[in-house]
Amino acid sequence: MVWRDSMNPVAMRRVALVAPQVSLRRVLVEVADSGLVEVDRAVGEGGDGHVDGAAEELLRRMPGGPAAPVLVPDVPDLERWAREERRDLVAGEAELEQVSAAAVSRGSVGAVLGWMPQDAVAPLADRVAGCGGAVVPLRPPPGVQPPTLLAQRGASRGFSPLVETYATVPYVDVDPSVLAGLAYIAMFGMMFADVGHGALLLLAALAVRAGRWPRLERLRPVWLFLAGAGAASMVFGALYGEFFGPTGVIPVLWVEPLEHPVELLGVAVGVGAVLLAGAYALGTVNRFREGGWRDAVYAPSGLAGSSVFLGLGAVLGGVLMGWGWLTALGVALGAGGLVVASVGLYAAAGGGGAGVAEAAVEVVDLVVRLGSNLVSFARLAAFGLTHAALGLVIWQAATALADRGGGALVGAVVVFLAGNAVAFGLEGLVAAIQALRLEYYELFSRVFAGVGRPFRPWRVPTVHPSEVSS
C-alpha cells in the first residue's frame, strides 16, 4: 500500500554485478552512469579504503586542480589524456580502479558487490545485459544493516530534510518524515498564527514551486513544507482572529490569545502531550524492529517509558477530574513502567553496584526529563502570545497615527507595512527555530535510539566518445 510504503525507507537489495572479465569494465561504466548502486570498495594498505592504481598515480602528477570525474565506454588512453590534461577523464578512471580492485574473480568471471533500491534491480539488469553483465540478488550478510534511502516522492520528499538533518534513519526503523513534517507544520502554525502572514508564506511557497526565480531553485524540493507552514499559520490565525494583527478584518473563531493566555497555555501543553504520545508509539515500534520484544518492553523510549508517560497523564487526569480510581491506576501504571525501565537500564549497564547506581540516575532522568519535555510545549502558546502582542503594538501604533489625519496617514501606512515586515521576518524565524527545537529534543529523542548509514550510490557520468578530443 502507498501509505505503508511512505512509512518505511526505500527497500534495499544486496546485489552482485557479474560479468565476464573482458566485459566487466563496460558493465561498471553503465553502473556508474546509472547512479543506482552503492558499491563495495577495496580496502587499501592503510585501511582507508583507497587503492593506488595507474590512473590515481597519474592524476597526482598532473597539473591543475580537482575535476569532476567522467568515464568513457571505450578502452582508456591514460597517456593521451595526460598530454591533453584531461583531469576529468583520468579522475573517472581512478574512480573505476577503486571499484574494480574490490571485484571478486572466479576464472573468467568477475563480480562487484553492493546495495541498490529493490525496485531498480530489474531496470539496471536490462541495461547491463546488453554489455554481457547481470545483476544477481543476494541474501544480505548477517548483522549488516543496509544503507538508508528515504522515499523521494510526494510529501515524504518534501519533509525528509527535516529528519535527515537530525540523523540518518536506521534501515529497520519507521520513516517518520511525513508525521514529523505534519507535527512541525502544526507547531509552527500555532506560534506564527496570522492569516495575512501565513498567506504571504503560502504565496512564497507557490513562487518557489513555480521555479521562475533561479535563486529560489534550491528550495523547490521543500516547497510543500513551506506551503504547509503557511496554511497552518492561516488556520490558527483564523482561530485567533489575526489578520496582520488584530485588525478586525476576520472574526475570532475560537479565542483571542491575549485575552485568554492561561487557556492557550493549557491547550499547548495538551498538544505537546499528544505529540509525545505519538513519539512514544513510534519509539516502541522502532525498538521492536531493532531488537524484538525485549528492546520494545524495557527501553525508556519503548513500552516502559510509554507506561510512565501514560501513568503521569492518568494521575493528572484523576486529580483534575476528582476520580480516585484513575489516579490509582495512573500510579500503578507509572510505577510499573519505572520498575521495568529500571530492570532494562540495570541490564544495559552490566549489572553490579555500578549498574544499580547508573540505573537509578537514568530513572530519575527519565522522570525529570518527561516533566520538563511536557512543560516545554508551553512555548507553543508563549510564542503565539508574543506574535499576537507584537501585532497588537503595530496595529495600535498605526491606528493612533491614522487618527491624526493629514500627513500622519502616510506615517501610519509606513508603520503598518514596516512593522508587519519585521514581525513576519523575526517571528517567522523564531517560530521556525522553536518548532525545530521541540521536534528534535522532545520528539526525535524518543523516536530514535541510534542512527543508520546513508545510501551513497556510485555516480560517475559517461561522456560520448565524440566529446573526447582525438
C-alpha positions as a Python dict, from the first residue, in 0.01 Angstrom:
ca = {
    (1, 'M'): (0, 0, 0),
    (2, 'V'): (120, 353, -80),
    (3, 'W'): (75, 490, 274),
    (4, 'R'): (264, 194, 420),
    (5, 'D'): (549, 237, 174),
    (6, 'S'): (577, 604, 273),
    (7, 'M'): (633, 498, 635),
    (8, 'N'): (940, 290, 555),
    (9, 'P'): (1278, 365, 399),
    (10, 'V'): (1317, 251, 39),
    (11, 'A'): (1360, -128, 27),
    (12, 'M'): (1723, -218, -41),
    (13, 'R'): (1869, -528, -205),
    (14, 'R'): (2215, -677, -180),
    (15, 'V'): (2337, -750, -533),
    (16, 'A'): (2635, -881, -725),
    (17, 'L'): (2721, -714, -1056),
    (18, 'V'): (2852, -1010, -1256),
    (19, 'A'): (3020, -1006, -1598),
    (20, 'P'): (3297, -1177, -1793),
    (21, 'Q'): (3633, -1019, -1717),
    (22, 'V'): (3655, -880, -2069),
    (23, 'S'): (3319, -702, -2022),
    (24, 'L'): (3345, -602, -1657),
    (25, 'R'): (3477, -254, -1724),
    (26, 'R'): (3197, -179, -1970),
    (27, 'V'): (2937, -305, -1721),
    (28, 'L'): (3082, -92, -1442),
    (29, 'V'): (3072, 215, -1666),
    (30, 'E'): (2699, 159, -1716),
    (31, 'V'): (2651, 110, -1342),
    (32, 'A'): (2841, 429, -1264),
    (33, 'D'): (2638, 625, -1516),
    (34, 'S'): (2310, 495, -1370),
    (35, 'G'): (2395, 611, -1016),
    (36, 'L'): (2180, 333, -868),
    (37, 'V'): (2432, 120, -678),
    (38, 'E'): (2638, 177, -367),
    (39, 'V'): (2933, -45, -449),
    (40, 'D'): (3172, -212, -208),
    (41, 'R'): (3521, -71, -245),
    (42, 'A'): (3860, -223, -187),
    (43, 'V'): (4043, -162, 140),
    (44, 'G'): (4383, -3, 86),
    (45, 'E'): (4703, -95, 262),
    (46, 'G'): (4643, 175, 519),
    (47, 'G'): (4288, 52, 584),
    (48, 'D'): (4147, 378, 443),
    (49, 'G'): (3951, 218, 161),
    (50, 'H'): (4179, 366, -105),
    (51, 'V'): (4384, 168, -354),
    (52, 'D'): (4653, 330, -568),
    (53, 'G'): (4627, 245, -937),
    (54, 'A'): (4783, 370, -1258),
    (55, 'A'): (4519, 639, -1308),
    (56, 'E'): (4547, 752, -947),
    (57, 'E'): (4924, 786, -972),
    (58, 'L'): (4892, 976, -1299),
    (59, 'L'): (4630, 1207, -1153),
    (60, 'R'): (4866, 1308, -873),
    (61, 'R'): (5133, 1412, -1122),
    (62, 'M'): (4902, 1609, -1350),
    (63, 'P'): (4885, 1988, -1312),
    (64, 'G'): (4564, 2165, -1226),
    (65, 'G'): (4301, 2147, -954),
    (66, 'P'): (4025, 1897, -881),
    (67, 'A'): (3800, 1797, -1170),
    (68, 'A'): (3459, 1627, -1176),
    (69, 'P'): (3525, 1266, -1286),
    (70, 'V'): (3368, 1129, -1605),
    (71, 'L'): (3401, 798, -1787),
    (72, 'V'): (3406, 683, -2148),
    (73, 'P'): (3279, 344, -2264),
    (74, 'D'): (3593, 275, -2471),
    (75, 'V'): (3929, 143, -2354),
    (76, 'P'): (4108, 420, -2161),
    (77, 'D'): (4404, 601, -2309),
    (78, 'L'): (4571, 746, -1999),
    (79, 'E'): (4883, 872, -2175),
    (80, 'R'): (4687, 1070, -2432),
    (81, 'W'): (4457, 1213, -2164),
    (82, 'A'): (4761, 1319, -1964),
    (83, 'R'): (4904, 1501, -2265),
    (84, 'E'): (4572, 1673, -2323),
    (85, 'E'): (4540, 1746, -1947),
    (86, 'R'): (4201, 1579, -1926),
    (87, 'R'): (4189, 1551, -1548),
    (88, 'D'): (3818, 1466, -1562),
    (89, 'L'): (3877, 1151, -1768),
    (90, 'V'): (4175, 1041, -1559),
    (91, 'A'): (3978, 1107, -1238),
    (92, 'G'): (3692, 894, -1371),
    (93, 'E'): (3930, 610, -1449),
    (94, 'A'): (4078, 641, -1099),
    (95, 'E'): (3726, 601, -958),
    (96, 'L'): (3676, 293, -1172),
    (97, 'E'): (4005, 148, -1046),
    (98, 'Q'): (3887, 175, -686),
    (99, 'V'): (3573, -23, -765),
    (100, 'S'): (3744, -277, -991),
    (101, 'A'): (4000, -350, -719),
    (102, 'A'): (3718, -480, -500),
    (103, 'A'): (3592, -721, -769),
    (104, 'V'): (3579, -1090, -686),
    (105, 'S'): (3725, -1302, -965),
    (106, 'R'): (3649, -1664, -1043),
    (107, 'G'): (3820, -1777, -1360),
    (108, 'S'): (3698, -1563, -1649),
    (109, 'V'): (3416, -1404, -1449),
    (110, 'G'): (3429, -1104, -1216),
    (111, 'A'): (3174, -962, -974),
    (112, 'V'): (3136, -643, -771),
    (113, 'L'): (2908, -637, -467),
    (114, 'G'): (2686, -356, -349),
    (115, 'W'): (2345, -228, -240),
    (116, 'M'): (2071, -76, -452),
    (117, 'P'): (1696, 2, -432),
    (118, 'Q'): (1499, -315, -489),
    (119, 'D'): (1265, -161, -747),
    (120, 'A'): (1567, -55, -957),
    (121, 'V'): (1716, -407, -988),
    (122, 'A'): (1518, -507, -1297),
    (123, 'P'): (1581, -182, -1494),
    (124, 'L'): (1954, -198, -1421),
    (125, 'A'): (1965, -566, -1516),
    (126, 'D'): (1811, -480, -1853),
    (127, 'R'): (2064, -202, -1901),
    (128, 'V'): (2377, -408, -1831),
    (129, 'A'): (2251, -716, -2015),
    (130, 'G'): (2350, -556, -2345),
    (131, 'C'): (2710, -540, -2219),
    (132, 'G'): (2717, -905, -2116),
    (133, 'G'): (2654, -834, -1748),
    (134, 'A'): (2393, -942, -1495),
    (135, 'V'): (2254, -816, -1164),
    (136, 'V'): (2226, -1107, -921),
    (137, 'P'): (2021, -1051, -599),
    (138, 'L'): (2191, -1189, -286),
    (139, 'R'): (2100, -1251, 74),
    (140, 'P'): (2220, -966, 298),
    (141, 'P'): (2516, -1054, 521),
    (142, 'P'): (2412, -1142, 879),
    (143, 'G'): (2434, -848, 1118),
    (144, 'V'): (2491, -592, 842),
    (145, 'Q'): (2244, -305, 823),
    (146, 'P'): (2154, -195, 469),
    (147, 'P'): (2202, 173, 385),
    (148, 'T'): (1903, 401, 422),
    (149, 'L'): (1735, 593, 141),
    (150, 'L'): (1418, 781, 233),
    (151, 'A'): (1129, 795, -13),
    (152, 'Q'): (1180, 1056, -284),
    (153, 'R'): (820, 1113, -384),
    (154, 'G'): (518, 1301, -257),
    (155, 'A'): (511, 1451, 90),
    (156, 'S'): (796, 1226, 204),
    (157, 'R'): (1033, 1404, -33),
    (158, 'G'): (931, 1746, 94),
    (159, 'F'): (954, 1654, 462),
    (160, 'S'): (1258, 1422, 460),
    (161, 'P'): (1517, 1704, 504),
    (162, 'L'): (1367, 1766, 849),
    (163, 'V'): (1463, 1412, 952),
    (164, 'E'): (1789, 1386, 757),
    (165, 'T'): (1922, 1700, 925),
    (166, 'Y'): (1879, 1528, 1261),
    (167, 'A'): (2012, 1182, 1176),
    (168, 'T'): (2003, 905, 920),
    (169, 'V'): (1702, 685, 989),
    (170, 'P'): (1812, 327, 1069),
    (171, 'Y'): (1704, 98, 786),
    (172, 'V'): (1475, -111, 1008),
    (173, 'D'): (1302, 190, 1163),
    (174, 'V'): (985, 364, 1058),
    (175, 'D'): (1047, 663, 832),
    (176, 'P'): (881, 944, 1032),
    (177, 'S'): (924, 1210, 763),
    (178, 'V'): (555, 1269, 691),
    (179, 'L'): (445, 1257, 1055),
    (180, 'A'): (737, 1475, 1164),
    (181, 'G'): (658, 1724, 890),
    (182, 'L'): (292, 1747, 989),
    (183, 'A'): (387, 1791, 1355),
    (184, 'Y'): (634, 2066, 1265),
    (185, 'I'): (377, 2244, 1050),
    (186, 'A'): (118, 2234, 1329),
    (187, 'M'): (363, 2370, 1588),
    (188, 'F'): (487, 2641, 1354),
    (189, 'G'): (130, 2746, 1272),
    (190, 'M'): (37, 2772, 1638),
    (191, 'M'): (327, 3010, 1703),
    (192, 'F'): (305, 3205, 1375),
    (193, 'A'): (-71, 3240, 1383),
    (194, 'D'): (-180, 3513, 1142),
    (195, 'V'): (-390, 3477, 828),
    (196, 'G'): (-205, 3755, 646),
    (197, 'H'): (144, 3637, 736),
    (198, 'G'): (51, 3277, 658),
    (199, 'A'): (-84, 3381, 318),
    (200, 'L'): (245, 3554, 238),
    (201, 'L'): (434, 3238, 330),
    (202, 'L'): (199, 3029, 117),
    (203, 'L'): (247, 3262, -179),
    (204, 'A'): (624, 3238, -133),
    (205, 'A'): (597, 2858, -139),
    (206, 'L'): (398, 2870, -464),
    (207, 'A'): (660, 3101, -612),
    (208, 'V'): (931, 2851, -516),
    (209, 'R'): (732, 2570, -680),
    (210, 'A'): (689, 2774, -999),
    (211, 'G'): (1067, 2785, -1035),
    (212, 'R'): (1078, 3120, -1213),
    (213, 'W'): (1349, 3264, -990),
    (214, 'P'): (1684, 3082, -1007),
    (215, 'R'): (1781, 3198, -658),
    (216, 'L'): (1486, 3006, -513),
    (217, 'E'): (1553, 2688, -709),
    (218, 'R'): (1734, 2517, -422),
    (219, 'L'): (1418, 2549, -210),
    (220, 'R'): (1196, 2381, -466),
    (221, 'P'): (1220, 2028, -315),
    (222, 'V'): (1069, 2161, 10),
    (223, 'W'): (803, 2389, -135),
    (224, 'L'): (531, 2166, 10),
    (225, 'F'): (688, 2211, 353),
    (226, 'L'): (670, 2590, 320),
    (227, 'A'): (316, 2575, 184),
    (228, 'G'): (202, 2361, 476),
    (229, 'A'): (356, 2601, 726),
    (230, 'G'): (178, 2892, 561),
    (231, 'A'): (-155, 2709, 554),
    (232, 'A'): (-124, 2611, 922),
    (233, 'S'): (-47, 2974, 1012),
    (234, 'M'): (-362, 3081, 829),
    (235, 'V'): (-574, 2823, 1013),
    (236, 'F'): (-452, 2925, 1358),
    (237, 'G'): (-468, 3291, 1258),
    (238, 'A'): (-836, 3245, 1174),
    (239, 'L'): (-894, 3074, 1509),
    (240, 'Y'): (-731, 3368, 1687),
    (241, 'G'): (-884, 3638, 1467),
    (242, 'E'): (-545, 3767, 1349),
    (243, 'F'): (-500, 3925, 1003),
    (244, 'F'): (-180, 4130, 1002),
    (245, 'G'): (-257, 4173, 1371),
    (246, 'P'): (-595, 4223, 1544),
    (247, 'T'): (-727, 4438, 1259),
    (248, 'G'): (-1084, 4309, 1288),
    (249, 'V'): (-1086, 4202, 922),
    (250, 'I'): (-1177, 3849, 1025),
    (251, 'P'): (-1376, 3739, 1333),
    (252, 'V'): (-1231, 3541, 1621),
    (253, 'L'): (-1337, 3181, 1562),
    (254, 'W'): (-1201, 3038, 1886),
    (255, 'V'): (-1008, 3256, 2132),
    (256, 'E'): (-816, 3582, 2145),
    (257, 'P'): (-466, 3487, 2266),
    (258, 'L'): (-403, 3797, 2476),
    (259, 'E'): (-744, 3771, 2642),
    (260, 'H'): (-715, 3405, 2740),
    (261, 'P'): (-345, 3321, 2788),
    (262, 'V'): (-398, 3051, 3052),
    (263, 'E'): (-644, 2864, 2832),
    (264, 'L'): (-400, 2884, 2543),
    (265, 'L'): (-114, 2753, 2759),
    (266, 'G'): (-327, 2457, 2863),
    (267, 'V'): (-407, 2374, 2502),
    (268, 'A'): (-39, 2400, 2409),
    (269, 'V'): (61, 2151, 2679),
    (270, 'G'): (-224, 1925, 2565),
    (271, 'V'): (-94, 1938, 2207),
    (272, 'G'): (251, 1853, 2343),
    (273, 'A'): (107, 1552, 2528),
    (274, 'V'): (-50, 1422, 2206),
    (275, 'L'): (277, 1467, 2015),
    (276, 'L'): (477, 1296, 2291),
    (277, 'A'): (231, 1005, 2288),
    (278, 'G'): (287, 971, 1915),
    (279, 'A'): (665, 983, 1965),
    (280, 'Y'): (646, 708, 2227),
    (281, 'A'): (431, 497, 1994),
    (282, 'L'): (683, 534, 1710),
    (283, 'G'): (970, 472, 1950),
    (284, 'T'): (813, 149, 2071),
    (285, 'V'): (764, 26, 1716),
    (286, 'N'): (1125, 113, 1631),
    (287, 'R'): (1263, -63, 1939),
    (288, 'F'): (1069, -375, 1837),
    (289, 'R'): (1205, -357, 1482),
    (290, 'E'): (1558, -306, 1612),
    (291, 'G'): (1572, -571, 1883),
    (292, 'G'): (1241, -753, 1918),
    (293, 'W'): (1014, -757, 2222),
    (294, 'R'): (1298, -730, 2472),
    (295, 'D'): (1403, -386, 2350),
    (296, 'A'): (1044, -278, 2295),
    (297, 'V'): (945, -362, 2653),
    (298, 'Y'): (1247, -247, 2855),
    (299, 'A'): (1364, 62, 2665),
    (300, 'P'): (1287, 403, 2819),
    (301, 'S'): (1164, 505, 2474),
    (302, 'G'): (960, 183, 2445),
    (303, 'L'): (675, 36, 2647),
    (304, 'A'): (844, 109, 2980),
    (305, 'G'): (874, 480, 2908),
    (306, 'S'): (529, 486, 2750),
    (307, 'S'): (382, 339, 3069),
    (308, 'V'): (543, 612, 3279),
    (309, 'F'): (408, 876, 3041),
    (310, 'L'): (58, 729, 3039),
    (311, 'G'): (70, 687, 3417),
    (312, 'L'): (157, 1054, 3463),
    (313, 'G'): (-130, 1152, 3234),
    (314, 'A'): (-373, 932, 3424),
    (315, 'V'): (-262, 1080, 3758),
    (316, 'L'): (-311, 1436, 3631),
    (317, 'G'): (-646, 1344, 3481),
    (318, 'G'): (-759, 1174, 3801),
    (319, 'V'): (-662, 1473, 4015),
    (320, 'L'): (-835, 1723, 3785),
    (321, 'M'): (-1150, 1512, 3748),
    (322, 'G'): (-1157, 1401, 4110),
    (323, 'W'): (-1158, 1036, 4004),
    (324, 'G'): (-964, 839, 4263),
    (325, 'W'): (-968, 519, 4061),
    (326, 'L'): (-798, 692, 3767),
    (327, 'T'): (-532, 837, 3996),
    (328, 'A'): (-464, 495, 4147),
    (329, 'L'): (-445, 339, 3802),
    (330, 'G'): (-201, 607, 3692),
    (331, 'V'): (22, 549, 3995),
    (332, 'A'): (25, 173, 3933),
    (333, 'L'): (94, 216, 3563),
    (334, 'G'): (371, 469, 3618),
    (335, 'A'): (534, 266, 3895),
    (336, 'G'): (525, -47, 3682),
    (337, 'G'): (687, 138, 3396),
    (338, 'L'): (963, 267, 3624),
    (339, 'V'): (1033, -84, 3755),
    (340, 'V'): (1053, -231, 3405),
    (341, 'A'): (1271, 57, 3284),
    (342, 'S'): (1500, 10, 3586),
    (343, 'V'): (1547, -358, 3503),
    (344, 'G'): (1633, -276, 3143),
    (345, 'L'): (1874, 3, 3239),
    (346, 'Y'): (2039, -219, 3501),
    (347, 'A'): (2094, -496, 3246),
    (348, 'A'): (2227, -248, 2989),
    (349, 'A'): (2473, -112, 3247),
    (350, 'G'): (2622, -459, 3302),
    (351, 'G'): (2481, -526, 3650),
    (352, 'G'): (2662, -496, 3979),
    (353, 'G'): (2678, -197, 4209),
    (354, 'A'): (2776, 37, 3927),
    (355, 'G'): (2478, -87, 3730),
    (356, 'V'): (2244, -7, 4020),
    (357, 'A'): (2381, 347, 4051),
    (358, 'E'): (2365, 409, 3677),
    (359, 'A'): (2012, 271, 3651),
    (360, 'A'): (1898, 490, 3942),
    (361, 'V'): (2037, 802, 3779),
    (362, 'E'): (1878, 711, 3446),
    (363, 'V'): (1537, 652, 3606),
    (364, 'V'): (1547, 989, 3780),
    (365, 'D'): (1647, 1149, 3449),
    (366, 'L'): (1358, 970, 3276),
    (367, 'V'): (1103, 1121, 3516),
    (368, 'V'): (1255, 1470, 3527),
    (369, 'R'): (1302, 1484, 3151),
    (370, 'L'): (947, 1369, 3088),
    (371, 'G'): (806, 1651, 3300),
    (372, 'S'): (1036, 1914, 3152),
    (373, 'N'): (965, 1797, 2797),
    (374, 'L'): (591, 1822, 2852),
    (375, 'V'): (613, 2171, 3000),
    (376, 'S'): (845, 2274, 2716),
    (377, 'F'): (549, 2265, 2479),
    (378, 'A'): (407, 2567, 2661),
    (379, 'R'): (627, 2768, 2425),
    (380, 'L'): (370, 2697, 2153),
    (381, 'A'): (140, 2931, 2339),
    (382, 'A'): (412, 3164, 2466),
    (383, 'F'): (545, 3250, 2122),
    (384, 'G'): (192, 3263, 1984),
    (385, 'L'): (118, 3524, 2251),
    (386, 'T'): (434, 3712, 2158),
    (387, 'H'): (330, 3717, 1793),
    (388, 'A'): (-15, 3844, 1886),
    (389, 'A'): (129, 4109, 2120),
    (390, 'L'): (366, 4237, 1851),
    (391, 'G'): (79, 4254, 1603),
    (392, 'L'): (-128, 4449, 1856),
    (393, 'V'): (150, 4701, 1916),
    (394, 'I'): (194, 4758, 1541),
    (395, 'W'): (-180, 4795, 1486),
    (396, 'Q'): (-227, 5037, 1776),
    (397, 'A'): (67, 5249, 1659),
    (398, 'A'): (-68, 5260, 1304),
    (399, 'T'): (-424, 5348, 1410),
    (400, 'A'): (-300, 5615, 1652),
    (401, 'L'): (-120, 5788, 1364),
    (402, 'A'): (-414, 5741, 1129),
    (403, 'D'): (-649, 5911, 1377),
    (404, 'R'): (-444, 6231, 1347),
    (405, 'G'): (-526, 6253, 976),
    (406, 'G'): (-335, 6451, 715),
    (407, 'G'): (28, 6359, 663),
    (408, 'A'): (12, 6123, 959),
    (409, 'L'): (-180, 5879, 736),
    (410, 'V'): (137, 5821, 536),
    (411, 'G'): (323, 5751, 859),
    (412, 'A'): (51, 5507, 961),
    (413, 'V'): (89, 5313, 637),
    (414, 'V'): (468, 5307, 677),
    (415, 'V'): (443, 5188, 1037),
    (416, 'F'): (192, 4919, 944),
    (417, 'L'): (393, 4786, 650),
    (418, 'A'): (736, 4811, 815),
    (419, 'G'): (607, 4668, 1141),
    (420, 'N'): (448, 4369, 972),
    (421, 'A'): (762, 4312, 766),
    (422, 'V'): (969, 4300, 1085),
    (423, 'A'): (712, 4079, 1256),
    (424, 'F'): (699, 3845, 959),
    (425, 'G'): (1075, 3802, 942),
    (426, 'L'): (1152, 3798, 1314),
    (427, 'E'): (857, 3591, 1434),
    (428, 'G'): (886, 3354, 1139),
    (429, 'L'): (1248, 3284, 1225),
    (430, 'V'): (1172, 3238, 1594),
    (431, 'A'): (878, 3006, 1527),
    (432, 'A'): (1085, 2800, 1282),
    (433, 'I'): (1368, 2757, 1533),
    (434, 'Q'): (1142, 2679, 1828),
    (435, 'A'): (939, 2423, 1632),
    (436, 'L'): (1264, 2261, 1522),
    (437, 'R'): (1387, 2253, 1880),
    (438, 'L'): (1069, 2082, 2000),
    (439, 'E'): (1088, 1835, 1712),
    (440, 'Y'): (1447, 1735, 1777),
    (441, 'Y'): (1478, 1740, 2154),
    (442, 'E'): (1131, 1640, 2271),
    (443, 'L'): (1012, 1410, 1991),
    (444, 'F'): (1304, 1266, 1793),
    (445, 'S'): (1493, 1177, 2112),
    (446, 'R'): (1223, 917, 2171),
    (447, 'V'): (1174, 804, 1813),
    (448, 'F'): (1543, 727, 1751),
    (449, 'A'): (1780, 522, 1965),
    (450, 'G'): (2058, 501, 1707),
    (451, 'V'): (2146, 618, 1360),
    (452, 'G'): (2162, 444, 1027),
    (453, 'R'): (2401, 461, 733),
    (454, 'P'): (2300, 681, 441),
    (455, 'F'): (2276, 532, 93),
    (456, 'R'): (2563, 673, -114),
    (457, 'P'): (2535, 547, -473),
    (458, 'W'): (2838, 545, -701),
    (459, 'R'): (2774, 804, -970),
    (460, 'V'): (3019, 892, -1248),
    (461, 'P'): (2854, 1020, -1568),
    (462, 'T'): (2952, 886, -1907),
    (463, 'V'): (3057, 1115, -2191),
    (464, 'H'): (3021, 1026, -2557),
    (465, 'P'): (3344, 938, -2738),
    (466, 'S'): (3288, 1234, -2971),
    (467, 'E'): (3331, 1465, -2670),
    (468, 'V'): (3684, 1335, -2617),
    (469, 'S'): (3930, 1515, -2842),
    (470, 'S'): (4133, 1300, -3079),
}
